[in-house]
Amino acid sequence: MKSRSEAVSIVGMGYVGLCTAATFASRGIRTVGVDIDEARVEQIRKGKAPLHEPQLDTLLKHAVKSKLLEATSDISSANDTDMTFLTVGTPSQQDGSIDLSYIKNATEDLGNVLRGKRGYHLVVVKSTVVPGTTNGTVKRFLEQSSGKNVGSALGLCANPEFLKEGTAINDALHPDKIVIGSNDMKSANRLTRLYRKFYGPKLPPVILTSPEAAELVKYASNAFLATKVSFINTVANIAQQIPNVDVGTIAEAIGLDPRIGSLFLKAGPGYGGSCFHKDLQALINYSQNNGYDPTLFRATEETNEQQANKVVDMAETLLGSLSNKKVVVLGLAFKKDTDDIREASSLRVISQLKKKGAHVIAFDPMAIANTKKQLADQISYADDPHSVLKGADCAIIMTEWDEFRKLKPKDFQPYMKTPNIVDARRIYDPKEFSRLNYVAIGLGASR
Ligand SMILES: NC(=O)c1ccc[n+]([C@@H]2O[C@H](COP(=O)([O-])OP(=O)(O)OC[C@H]3O[C@@H](n4cnc5c(N)ncnc54)[C@H](O)[C@@H]3O)[C@@H](O)[C@H]2O)c1
């Protein structure tokens, strides 16, 4: 007898949930995507992604058309699936600690549904949660609301996600590892079986461990990457004080040492995005509550915060007072190929520029709509990278979009009042731009 193929449900159709759902469906796995946001569900049903992520629209269209992905706001659909991934948000509270309210609500809703289910169901925590959450809060809420026990009728795993916005689909299709934390082999085997089906012979290394260790892997990974960014930004700020030194050369040279590695050694305006700051704050808070103060991670965060001031200082050095100056911000998204502005360094820079009395006008190929939701008319917006520069006193490159990278000195100079360029992303060749007033993070003055 042919066994029924495994079906999964995913609760939370944000970046992680939707990309996971689209890739599962693309590999023939029947997937139900659940979200409380009706408008989002409606959009997904039409095969249209509610967020910008390369390749996602195409995958989503196929997934919906083939009926392998069904979007719904009714969590009871999870009943007809074999396992449920929780991919709801885990934002910060005021004090930096993790806000588990979405996890609690989603777990409770799911448990209520599973109360009536016959047969085994596996619950997988994919959201980033501090160590102990899966075995603590999630297990407690799940058992209470379902009236069932984890370990018998219910399976439970922690399975953190490592995809990156901007390359999320590719990351989901080709991860470097899968980390599964569980208390029992049945849960771990069920999840491994799903991934074996998904990846076939290309199954990446699977790390089987405890839920607490799996949870910490995710934080350790983000803390390391954030620290690497703050490290190279620190070196950049030192390099900038030294004539004839470019941090790019330093990064290239140290990156050749395999113990260091070349990735994440790009100096810039500081990290942004929905994860690094939030996860570092959660980890610091969690650790302090357990009696250990992780000084290194606090320094990583402080360095990142200060890096935005550094960018504004560079503009001030070129312009003198920023008061009443027209300063153009090229790029709002926290990195290229996304419309996400959460914790973007552009926002920190804009806030400083405003404090100093500058008139800020911004352009971004994708992120203007999201920025308007947050900053409204605190700044002005332009429709293209050329009109934005008209009469500008200074342009600051804040996102490394390919279309900014293509710009030449002739795209700046004739339009600007004074061609002052602060290249916070280091995307231009300093020699080519030397006839403009060009400065870049980590670039010492040439003699
Ligand atoms: N965004 C990333 O790059 C990334 C990468 C790795 C891990 N993570 C982690 O994954 C988790 C999700 O992140 P995200 O960026 O996808 O979040 P997101 O904010 O983009 O999406 C969360 C979704 O969950 C929905 N939701 C909230 N409560 C719900 C409920 N009770 N039932 C159904 N849906 C509900 C929201 O409406 C929203 O659509 C977080 O813990 C995050 O730290 C994110």
The ligand as an SDF file (V2000), in Angstrom:
LIG
                    3D

 44 48  0  0  0  0  0  0  0  0999 V2000
   13.5680   37.4190    8.7920 N   0  0  0  0  0  0  0  0  0  0  0  0
   14.6810   36.7070    8.8180 C   0  0  0  0  0  0  0  0  0  0  0  0
   15.6070   36.9290    8.0450 O   0  0  0  0  0  0  0  0  0  0  0  0
   14.8420   35.5720    9.8020 C   0  0  0  0  0  0  0  0  0  0  0  0
   15.8840   34.6490    9.6130 C   0  0  0  0  0  0  0  0  0  0  0  0
   16.0070   33.5860   10.5240 C   0  0  0  0  0  0  0  0  0  0  0  0
   15.1450   33.5000   11.6140 C   0  0  0  0  0  0  0  0  0  0  0  0
   14.1660   34.4430   11.7790 N   0  0  0  0  0  0  0  0  0  0  0  0
   13.2550   34.2930   12.9170 C   0  0  0  0  0  0  0  0  0  0  0  0
   12.0490   33.7040   12.4320 O   0  0  0  0  0  0  0  0  0  0  0  0
   10.9170   34.2290   13.1460 C   0  0  0  0  0  0  0  0  0  0  0  0
    9.9460   34.8750   12.1780 C   0  0  0  0  0  0  0  0  0  0  0  0
   10.5960   35.9700   11.5690 O   0  0  0  0  0  0  0  0  0  0  0  0
    9.9630   36.7210   10.2960 P   0  0  0  0  0  0  0  0  0  0  0  0
   10.9620   37.7430    9.8810 O   0  0  0  0  0  0  0  0  0  0  0  0
    9.4910   35.7150    9.3130 O   0  0  0  0  0  0  0  0  0  0  0  0
    8.7200   37.4290   11.0010 O   0  0  0  0  0  0  0  0  0  0  0  0
    7.5970   38.3360   10.3400 P   0  0  0  0  0  0  0  0  0  0  0  0
    7.2810   39.3810   11.3220 O   0  0  0  0  0  0  0  0  0  0  0  0
    7.9920   38.7120    8.9330 O   0  0  0  0  0  0  0  0  0  0  0  0
    6.3430   37.3330   10.2150 O   0  0  0  0  0  0  0  0  0  0  0  0
    5.6440   36.7900   11.2740 C   0  0  0  0  0  0  0  0  0  0  0  0
    4.2420   36.4340   10.7910 C   0  0  0  0  0  0  0  0  0  0  0  0
    3.5620   35.7250   11.8170 O   0  0  0  0  0  0  0  0  0  0  0  0
    2.1870   36.1060   11.7950 C   0  0  0  0  0  0  0  0  0  0  0  0
    1.5770   35.7590   13.0750 N   0  0  0  0  0  0  0  0  0  0  0  0
    1.7520   36.3200   14.2800 C   0  0  0  0  0  0  0  0  0  0  0  0
    1.0250   35.6690   15.2160 N   0  0  0  0  0  0  0  0  0  0  0  0
    0.3860   34.6680   14.5780 C   0  0  0  0  0  0  0  0  0  0  0  0
   -0.5010   33.6380   15.0070 C   0  0  0  0  0  0  0  0  0  0  0  0
   -0.8890   33.5080   16.2770 N   0  0  0  0  0  0  0  0  0  0  0  0
   -0.9750   32.7680   14.0850 N   0  0  0  0  0  0  0  0  0  0  0  0
   -0.6070   32.8970   12.7640 C   0  0  0  0  0  0  0  0  0  0  0  0
    0.2320   33.8420   12.3230 N   0  0  0  0  0  0  0  0  0  0  0  0
    0.7220   34.7180   13.2060 C   0  0  0  0  0  0  0  0  0  0  0  0
    2.2370   37.5970   11.5010 C   0  0  0  0  0  0  0  0  0  0  0  0
    1.0010   38.0910   11.0060 O   0  0  0  0  0  0  0  0  0  0  0  0
    3.3750   37.6590   10.4530 C   0  0  0  0  0  0  0  0  0  0  0  0
    2.8790   37.5490    9.1380 O   0  0  0  0  0  0  0  0  0  0  0  0
   11.4970   35.1840   14.1970 C   0  0  0  0  0  0  0  0  0  0  0  0
   11.7030   34.5000   15.3800 O   0  0  0  0  0  0  0  0  0  0  0  0
   12.8360   35.5760   13.5810 C   0  0  0  0  0  0  0  0  0  0  0  0
   13.7780   35.9650   14.5450 O   0  0  0  0  0  0  0  0  0  0  0  0
   13.9830   35.4640   10.8950 C   0  0  0  0  0  0  0  0  0  0  0  0
  1  2  1  0
  2  3  2  0
  2  4  1  0
  4  5  1  0
  4 44  2  0
  5  6  2  0
  6  7  1  0
  7  8  2  0
  8  9  1  0
  8 44  1  0
  9 10  1  0
  9 42  1  0
 10 11  1  0
 11 12  1  0
 11 40  1  0
 12 13  1  0
 13 14  1  0
 14 15  2  0
 14 16  1  0
 14 17  1  0
 17 18  1  0
 18 19  2  0
 18 20  1  0
 18 21  1  0
 21 22  1  0
 22 23  1  0
 23 24  1  0
 23 38  1  0
 24 25  1  0
 25 26  1  0
 25 36  1  0
 26 27  1  0
 26 35  1  0
 27 28  2  0
 28 29  1  0
 29 30  1  0
 29 35  2  0
 30 31  1  0
 30 32  2  0
 32 33  1  0
 33 34  2  0
 34 35  1  0
 36 37  1  0
 36 38  1  0
 38 39  1  0
 40 41  1  0
 40 42  1  0
 42 43  1  0
M  CHG  2   8   1  16  -1
M  END
$$$$
